[in-house]
Amino acid sequence: MAEEVGPRKAPWTRLRDYVSDVRVEMRRVTWPGKQEIYGTTVMVILTTILLGFYFHICDEVFRRVIQRILHLFLH
């Protein structure tokens, strides 16, 4: 069966409860250190560069294949 729903709280009460819950959860968060942030940032930048290079190579290969196919059938 459906759960029983009690009377709705006022919007300001709900907002206050929400902010209170957020504060409680934020106290539980373990924030990364400076070294971890630096390491993950470097990894993201390197991965982005490598994937960009990979997609550039794939794009060139596909472009040349399509050009040859079109040249074969249109000329």
N, C-alpha and C positions, 0 to 999 in steps of 0.2 A: 504494500500500500504506500501511498504518498506520505512523506513526512509531514508532521504537524508544523504549521508555520505560526509563529507567535506574532504579536502585534509589531508592525514595522517601526523601526526607530526613526527618529527625526534625522534629516540629512546632516545636520551639524554633528549630531552624536555619532553617526556612522563615519563621518569624515575624521572625527577625533579618534575613534577606535582604530580606523585604518592607519592614521599617522602613528599612533601608539604601537600598533603591530609592526609597522615598518621599522621603527626605532629599535624594537626588540630584535628583529631579524638582522638589522645592520650591525648590532653588537656581536652577533655570531659569525659574521663574515671574517675570513682570514684574507687579508690583503696581500698581494704579492710584493716581494721586496724589489729594490731597485735593480739588482742583478738579474732577477727573473724577468722583469719587464724588458730590460735591455736585450736579453737572450731571445725572448719571443718576438720582439720587434725586428731583430736582425733576421730571424728565421722567416718571418712574414715577408720582409723585403726581398730576401734571396729567393724564396718560393715564387713570389710574384714575378721577379725578373726571369727565372727559369721557365715558368709557365708561359710568360709572354714570348720568350725566344722559341719555345716549343710550338706554340700556336702560329707564330710567324712562319716557321719552317713548314708546318702543315698547310698553311694558307698558300705559300708559294708552290708547293707540290701540287695541290689541288688546282690552283690557277693554271699551271703549265699543262696539266692533264686535260683540263677543260678546253684550253686554247688549242691543243693538238686535236682533240675530238672535233671541235668546231671547224678548225682549218681543214680537217679531212673531209667533212661533209659539206662545207660551204664553198670550197674551191675546187 
